[in-house]
């Protein structure tokens, strides 16, 4: 049973920082993509940052150099600096994993990030 377990969300003041983590557990042979998305009520889930299948990174336009995605084996991180109230959302990690002979998409449970004074 593959699971993605997230941690690191919380309440932070504007201008502050948070680091999110997402660890994949279970049996799989490889990781194709890893990424972070976010969602607020009434809006579609949007890409925050991700690693593509080739290993390159991509960021949402709103990030503007404030966030950095990194990874270590089966864990993906999102370092968020200079947080703004509009960054308030539930953040989800997503991974595309290979369980031979197929590829599957998995989502974390979501972690709330609230930016408020």
Order of alpha helices (4+ residues) and beta strands (2+ residues): beta-beta-beta-beta-beta-beta-beta-beta-beta-beta-beta
